[in-house]
Amino acid sequence: MTPSDQTRRASLLLIYTGGTIGMKQDPSTQALSPFDFSQILEEVPELRKFAYRIDSYTFDPIMDSSDVEPGLWQSLAKLILEKYDMYDGFVVLHGTDTMAYSASALSFMLENLAKPVIFTGSQLPIGIPRTDGKENLVSAIEIAAAKDKDGHAIVPEVCIYFDNMLMRGNRASKVSSDNFTAFRSMNMPPLAEAGISIRYNTPLIIRPSDWDSGLTIHTGLDTRVSILKIHPGITPQVVRNILCGEETRAVIMETYGCGNAPCKDWFINLVRQAAASGKVLLNVTQCLSGTVNMHLYSNGKALLEAGVVSGYDSTTESALGKLFFLLGQTGDNTLVKELLNRNFRGEISI
């Protein structure tokens, strides 16, 4: 079988969770409503040129991505596992607001992944003129079907495709609410760029050590994680409530620059108190790009000495998914702190 034969015969599952991309405008009322994805070839006739087998699955009920909860991620992981042997790749249509959170979480929940799971969506509904939905969908499907000369998936990762860029799912963040360039991966180059042809950045793509090992899913998530965004004027009451909350196992601290925060006694004492109680405190930067380095400035060193763990160049979305995943694997917070230094799915650069 030649590579072109493999591509033509590719079978894909299109999973619609909700979001703008799946909406169609009624010509008379102008109201938006979801269209029937079993009729996807009628809505996007460009897909006929690929001659793929494209099946669809629509969640019921569909949801605005602002309402996404970890339960959706668990359902997605179980669905992909159930259908894994039937398809060459999966395209997940998802609202943009929480897409980076979902892609990050799925990247950790799917272990030994050997097939593409490509998230995409749009800023304009697919049936509206000037929509970005058709191009995003067509290219995401083409990438999900792409195989190398050995018949293996070219990009066997959880990714986000948007505006001509394929990004590792746990490296992307939403950066615009009203431009087609809605997502960017600031700390890592794209895995592929779509122009006249699709150019793959092959050295960056993670490939399984054993293509036949089989997919394993991790659906046990512990969501007892809070996020503390450091800002000028932050009060002891706010910091105490978040860092020392009884129901919290871990806190993501969004700090300034390369991992700095106030070094006032009250602040550092609260950090020490939270760390001494066994909580996991993970430091990520508020900056769009760059990495945490708590050895560089005295304020960062104070956090390190108080028991804060570096999140390196992780996005907040990825840090949240990673903590949900790790906390769900073990009740030992000391072990979780150690594991945060490990690069599981290409989420950090170490």
VEXLUMFI-479245 format. One record per residue (C-alpha): residue number from 0; residue in one letter; chain; x, y, z. Coordinates in steps of 0.5 Angstrom, whole numbers, always signed. Example, Ala and Ser with C-alpha at 12.3 -4.5 7.8 and 13.67 -1.06 7.14 Angstrom:
BEGIN
LOZA resi resn chain     X     Y     Z
LOZA    0    A     A   +25    -9   +16
LOZA    1    S     A   +27    -2   +14
% end
This chain:
BEGIN
LOZA resi resn chain     X     Y     Z
LOZA    0    M     A    +0    +0    +0
LOZA    1    T     A    +3    +7    -2
LOZA    2    P     A    +2   +13    +3
LOZA    3    S     A    -3   +16    -2
LOZA    4    D     A    -7   +10    -1
LOZA    5    Q     A    -6   +10    +6
LOZA    6    T     A    -9   +17    +6
LOZA    7    R     A   -15   +16    +2
LOZA    8    R     A   -17   +11    +6
LOZA    9    A     A   -16   +14   +13
LOZA   10    S     A   -22   +14   +17
LOZA   11    L     A   -23   +20   +22
LOZA   12    L     A   -28   +21   +28
LOZA   13    L     A   -31   +28   +28
LOZA   14    I     A   -33   +30   +35
LOZA   15    Y     A   -37   +36   +37
LOZA   16    T     A   -38   +38   +44
LOZA   17    G     A   -41   +45   +42
LOZA   18    G     A   -38   +52   +40
LOZA   19    T     A   -39   +57   +35
LOZA   20    I     A   -36   +52   +29
LOZA   21    G     A   -42   +48   +29
LOZA   22    M     A   -47   +53   +29
LOZA   23    K     A   -51   +55   +23
LOZA   24    Q     A   -55   +61   +21
LOZA   25    D     A   -62   +61   +20
LOZA   26    P     A   -63   +65   +13
LOZA   27    S     A   -70   +68   +15
LOZA   28    T     A   -69   +69   +23
LOZA   29    Q     A   -61   +70   +23
LOZA   30    A     A   -61   +66   +29
LOZA   31    L     A   -56   +61   +30
LOZA   32    S     A   -57   +54   +32
LOZA   33    P     A   -53   +47   +31
LOZA   34    F     A   -53   +44   +25
LOZA   35    D     A   -53   +36   +24
LOZA   36    F     A   -46   +33   +24
LOZA   37    S     A   -48   +27   +20
LOZA   38    Q     A   -49   +32   +14
LOZA   39    I     A   -42   +35   +15
LOZA   40    L     A   -40   +33    +7
LOZA   41    E     A   -46   +38    +5
LOZA   42    E     A   -44   +43   +10
LOZA   43    V     A   -37   +43    +8
LOZA   44    P     A   -36   +40    +1
LOZA   45    E     A   -29   +41    +0
LOZA   46    L     A   -28   +35    +5
LOZA   47    R     A   -30   +30    -1
LOZA   48    K     A   -24   +31    -5
LOZA   49    F     A   -20   +28    +1
LOZA   50    A     A   -25   +21    +0
LOZA   51    Y     A   -24   +20    +8
LOZA   52    R     A   -29   +16   +12
LOZA   53    I     A   -31   +21   +17
LOZA   54    D     A   -36   +19   +22
LOZA   55    S     A   -39   +24   +27
LOZA   56    Y     A   -41   +24   +34
LOZA   57    T     A   -44   +30   +38
LOZA   58    F     A   -45   +30   +45
LOZA   59    D     A   -52   +31   +48
LOZA   60    P     A   -53   +36   +51
LOZA   61    I     A   -47   +40   +47
LOZA   62    M     A   -45   +46   +51
LOZA   63    D     A   -42   +53   +51
LOZA   64    S     A   -34   +52   +53
LOZA   65    S     A   -35   +57   +58
LOZA   66    D     A   -39   +51   +62
LOZA   67    V     A   -34   +46   +61
LOZA   68    E     A   -32   +42   +67
LOZA   69    P     A   -27   +36   +68
LOZA   70    G     A   -33   +31   +67
LOZA   71    L     A   -33   +33   +59
LOZA   72    W     A   -25   +31   +59
LOZA   73    Q     A   -27   +24   +62
LOZA   74    S     A   -32   +23   +57
LOZA   75    L     A   -28   +25   +51
LOZA   76    A     A   -22   +20   +54
LOZA   77    K     A   -27   +15   +55
LOZA   78    L     A   -30   +16   +48
LOZA   79    I     A   -23   +16   +44
LOZA   80    L     A   -21   +10   +48
LOZA   81    E     A   -28    +6   +46
LOZA   82    K     A   -27    +8   +39
LOZA   83    Y     A   -19    +8   +38
LOZA   84    D     A   -18    +2   +34
LOZA   85    M     A   -24    +4   +29
LOZA   86    Y     A   -21   +11   +27
LOZA   87    D     A   -14   +13   +25
LOZA   88    G     A   -15   +20   +28
LOZA   89    F     A   -20   +24   +32
LOZA   90    V     A   -22   +32   +31
LOZA   91    V     A   -25   +35   +37
LOZA   92    L     A   -29   +41   +35
LOZA   93    H     A   -30   +45   +42
LOZA   94    G     A   -31   +53   +44
LOZA   95    T     A   -25   +57   +44
LOZA   96    D     A   -26   +60   +51
LOZA   97    T     A   -23   +53   +54
LOZA   98    M     A   -20   +50   +49
LOZA   99    A     A   -13   +50   +51
LOZA  100    Y     A   -15   +48   +58
LOZA  101    S     A   -19   +42   +55
LOZA  102    A     A   -13   +40   +50
LOZA  103    S     A    -8   +41   +56
LOZA  104    A     A   -12   +36   +60
LOZA  105    L     A   -13   +31   +55
LOZA  106    S     A    -6   +31   +53
LOZA  107    F     A    -4   +28   +60
LOZA  108    M     A   -10   +23   +61
LOZA  109    L     A    -8   +20   +54
LOZA  110    E     A    -2   +16   +55
LOZA  111    N     A    +1   +12   +50
LOZA  112    L     A    -2   +16   +44
LOZA  113    A     A    -1   +14   +37
LOZA  114    K     A    -6   +17   +33
LOZA  115    P     A    -8   +25   +33
LOZA  116    V     A   -13   +28   +37
LOZA  117    I     A   -14   +35   +34
LOZA  118    F     A   -18   +40   +37
LOZA  119    T     A   -20   +46   +33
LOZA  120    G     A   -26   +51   +33
LOZA  121    S     A   -27   +58   +30
LOZA  122    Q     A   -29   +65   +31
LOZA  123    L     A   -35   +65   +26
LOZA  124    P     A   -40   +60   +25
LOZA  125    I     A   -38   +55   +19
LOZA  126    G     A   -44   +58   +15
LOZA  127    I     A   -43   +65   +15
LOZA  128    P     A   -39   +69   +10
LOZA  129    R     A   -32   +70   +12
LOZA  130    T     A   -32   +64   +17
LOZA  131    D     A   -25   +61   +19
LOZA  132    G     A   -29   +55   +21
LOZA  133    K     A   -28   +51   +14
LOZA  134    E     A   -21   +52   +13
LOZA  135    N     A   -19   +50   +21
LOZA  136    L     A   -24   +44   +20
LOZA  137    V     A   -21   +42   +13
LOZA  138    S     A   -14   +43   +15
LOZA  139    A     A   -15   +39   +22
LOZA  140    I     A   -18   +33   +18
LOZA  141    E     A   -12   +33   +13
LOZA  142    I     A    -7   +33   +19
LOZA  143    A     A   -11   +28   +23
LOZA  144    A     A   -11   +23   +17
LOZA  145    A     A    -4   +24   +15
LOZA  146    K     A    +1   +18   +15
LOZA  147    D     A    +8   +17   +14
LOZA  148    K     A   +12   +12    +9
LOZA  149    D     A   +11    +7   +15
LOZA  150    G     A    +3    +8   +16
LOZA  151    H     A    +4   +12   +22
LOZA  152    A     A    +1   +18   +24
LOZA  153    I     A    +5   +24   +23
LOZA  154    V     A    +3   +28   +29
LOZA  155    P     A    +1   +23   +34
LOZA  156    E     A    -1   +28   +39
LOZA  157    V     A    -6   +32   +43
LOZA  158    C     A    -6   +39   +39
LOZA  159    I     A   -10   +45   +37
LOZA  160    Y     A   -10   +47   +30
LOZA  161    F     A   -12   +55   +29
LOZA  162    D     A   -11   +60   +24
LOZA  163    N     A    -6   +56   +20
LOZA  164    M     A    -2   +53   +26
LOZA  165    L     A    -2   +47   +29
LOZA  166    M     A    +0   +47   +36
LOZA  167    R     A    +2   +42   +42
LOZA  168    G     A    -5   +42   +46
LOZA  169    N     A    -1   +43   +53
LOZA  170    R     A    +3   +49   +50
LOZA  171    A     A    -2   +54   +47
LOZA  172    S     A    -6   +59   +50
LOZA  173    K     A   -12   +63   +47
LOZA  174    V     A    -9   +70   +46
LOZA  175    S     A   -15   +74   +42
LOZA  176    S     A   -23   +74   +43
LOZA  177    D     A   -24   +77   +36
LOZA  178    N     A   -18   +76   +31
LOZA  179    F     A   -18   +69   +27
LOZA  180    T     A   -11   +69   +30
LOZA  181    A     A   -14   +66   +37
LOZA  182    F     A    -9   +62   +39
LOZA  183    R     A    -1   +62   +40
LOZA  184    S     A    +4   +58   +43
LOZA  185    M     A    +9   +63   +45
LOZA  186    N     A   +14   +58   +48
LOZA  187    M     A   +15   +53   +43
LOZA  188    P     A   +14   +53   +35
LOZA  189    P     A    +8   +50   +32
LOZA  190    L     A    +9   +43   +30
LOZA  191    A     A    +6   +45   +23
LOZA  192    E     A    +4   +51   +19
LOZA  193    A     A    -1   +50   +13
LOZA  194    G     A    +1   +55    +7
LOZA  195    I     A    +0   +52    +0
LOZA  196    S     A    +2   +45    +3
LOZA  197    I     A    +3   +43   +10
LOZA  198    R     A   +10   +44   +13
LOZA  199    Y     A   +11   +39   +19
LOZA  200    N     A   +16   +41   +24
LOZA  201    T     A   +18   +34   +25
LOZA  202    P     A   +24   +34   +30
LOZA  203    L     A   +19   +37   +35
LOZA  204    I     A   +14   +32   +34
LOZA  205    I     A   +13   +27   +40
LOZA  206    R     A   +13   +20   +37
LOZA  207    P     A   +11   +13   +42
LOZA  208    S     A   +17    +9   +43
LOZA  209    D     A   +12    +3   +42
LOZA  210    W     A    +7    +4   +36
LOZA  211    D     A    +3    -2   +39
LOZA  212    S     A    +3    -1   +46
LOZA  213    G     A    -4    +1   +46
LOZA  214    L     A    -8    +7   +49
LOZA  215    T     A    -9    +8   +56
LOZA  216    I     A   -13   +13   +59
LOZA  217    H     A   -13   +17   +66
LOZA  218    T     A   -20   +19   +68
LOZA  219    G     A   -18   +20   +76
LOZA  220    L     A   -18   +27   +77
LOZA  221    D     A   -17   +31   +83
LOZA  222    T     A   -19   +38   +82
LOZA  223    R     A   -17   +41   +89
LOZA  224    V     A   -13   +46   +85
LOZA  225    S     A   -14   +54   +86
LOZA  226    I     A   -10   +59   +82
LOZA  227    L     A    -7   +66   +86
LOZA  228    K     A    -6   +71   +81
LOZA  229    I     A    +0   +76   +84
LOZA  230    H     A    -2   +83   +83
LOZA  231    P     A    +0   +90   +86
LOZA  232    G     A    -4   +91   +92
LOZA  233    I     A    -6   +84   +94
LOZA  234    T     A    -8   +83  +101
LOZA  235    P     A    -7   +78  +106
LOZA  236    Q     A   -14   +76  +107
LOZA  237    V     A   -14   +74   +99
LOZA  238    V     A    -7   +70  +100
LOZA  239    R     A    -9   +67  +106
LOZA  240    N     A   -16   +64  +103
LOZA  241    I     A   -13   +62   +97
LOZA  242    L     A    -6   +59  +100
LOZA  243    C     A    -9   +56  +106
LOZA  244    G     A   -16   +54  +104
LOZA  245    E     A   -18   +47  +107
LOZA  246    E     A   -20   +44  +101
LOZA  247    T     A   -14   +46   +97
LOZA  248    R     A    -9   +41   +95
LOZA  249    A     A    -5   +45   +90
LOZA  250    V     A    -4   +52   +88
LOZA  251    I     A    -2   +55   +82
LOZA  252    M     A    +2   +62   +83
LOZA  253    E     A    +2   +66   +77
LOZA  254    T     A    +8   +71   +79
LOZA  255    Y     A   +11   +77   +76
LOZA  256    G     A   +17   +76   +70
LOZA  257    C     A   +21   +70   +72
LOZA  258    G     A   +17   +68   +78
LOZA  259    N     A   +18   +74   +83
LOZA  260    A     A   +13   +76   +88
LOZA  261    P     A   +12   +80   +94
LOZA  262    C     A   +18   +79   +99
LOZA  263    K     A   +14   +82  +105
LOZA  264    D     A   +14   +78  +111
LOZA  265    W     A    +6   +77  +111
LOZA  266    F     A    +7   +74  +104
LOZA  267    I     A   +13   +70  +105
LOZA  268    N     A   +10   +67  +112
LOZA  269    L     A    +3   +65  +109
LOZA  270    V     A    +7   +62  +103
LOZA  271    R     A   +11   +58  +108
LOZA  272    Q     A    +5   +56  +112
LOZA  273    A     A    +2   +53  +106
LOZA  274    A     A    +8   +49  +104
LOZA  275    A     A    +9   +47  +111
LOZA  276    S     A    +2   +44  +111
LOZA  277    G     A    +4   +40  +105
LOZA  278    K     A    +0   +44  +100
LOZA  279    V     A    +3   +44   +93
LOZA  280    L     A    +5   +51   +91
LOZA  281    L     A    +7   +51   +83
LOZA  282    N     A   +10   +58   +80
LOZA  283    V     A    +8   +60   +73
LOZA  284    T     A    +9   +66   +70
LOZA  285    Q     A    +4   +71   +68
LOZA  286    C     A    +8   +73   +62
LOZA  287    L     A    +6   +70   +55
LOZA  288    S     A   +13   +68   +54
LOZA  289    G     A   +19   +66   +58
LOZA  290    T     A   +20   +61   +64
LOZA  291    V     A   +20   +61   +71
LOZA  292    N     A   +27   +62   +74
LOZA  293    M     A   +27   +63   +82
LOZA  294    H     A   +35   +63   +82
LOZA  295    L     A   +35   +70   +79
LOZA  296    Y     A   +32   +75   +84
LOZA  297    S     A   +32   +75   +91
LOZA  298    N     A   +24   +75   +91
LOZA  299    G     A   +24   +69   +87
LOZA  300    K     A   +29   +66   +92
LOZA  301    A     A   +25   +67   +97
LOZA  302    L     A   +19   +63   +94
LOZA  303    L     A   +24   +57   +93
LOZA  304    E     A   +26   +57  +100
LOZA  305    A     A   +19   +58  +102
LOZA  306    G     A   +17   +51   +99
LOZA  307    V     A   +15   +53   +92
LOZA  308    V     A   +16   +49   +86
LOZA  309    S     A   +18   +51   +79
LOZA  310    G     A   +13   +51   +73
LOZA  311    Y     A   +18   +52   +68
LOZA  312    D     A   +15   +55   +62
LOZA  313    S     A    +9   +52   +63
LOZA  314    T     A    +2   +55   +61
LOZA  315    T     A    -3   +56   +67
LOZA  316    E     A    -8   +52   +63
LOZA  317    S     A    -2   +46   +62
LOZA  318    A     A    -1   +47   +70
LOZA  319    L     A    -8   +46   +72
LOZA  320    G     A    -9   +40   +67
LOZA  321    K     A    -2   +37   +70
LOZA  322    L     A    -4   +38   +77
LOZA  323    F     A   -11   +35   +76
LOZA  324    F     A    -8   +29   +73
LOZA  325    L     A    -2   +28   +78
LOZA  326    L     A    -6   +29   +84
LOZA  327    G     A   -11   +24   +81
LOZA  328    Q     A    -6   +19   +81
LOZA  329    T     A    -3   +19   +88
LOZA  330    G     A    -5   +22   +95
LOZA  331    D     A    +2   +24   +96
LOZA  332    N     A    +4   +31   +95
LOZA  333    T     A   +11   +30   +96
LOZA  334    L     A   +11   +25   +90
LOZA  335    V     A    +7   +30   +86
LOZA  336    K     A   +12   +36   +88
LOZA  337    E     A   +17   +31   +85
LOZA  338    L     A   +13   +29   +79
LOZA  339    L     A   +12   +36   +77
LOZA  340    N     A   +19   +37   +75
LOZA  341    R     A   +18   +31   +70
LOZA  342    N     A   +16   +33   +63
LOZA  343    F     A   +11   +28   +61
LOZA  344    R     A    +8   +30   +55
LOZA  345    G     A   +12   +36   +52
LOZA  346    E     A    +9   +41   +57
LOZA  347    I     A   +15   +44   +59
LOZA  348    S     A   +22   +45   +57
LOZA  349    I     A   +27   +42   +61
% end
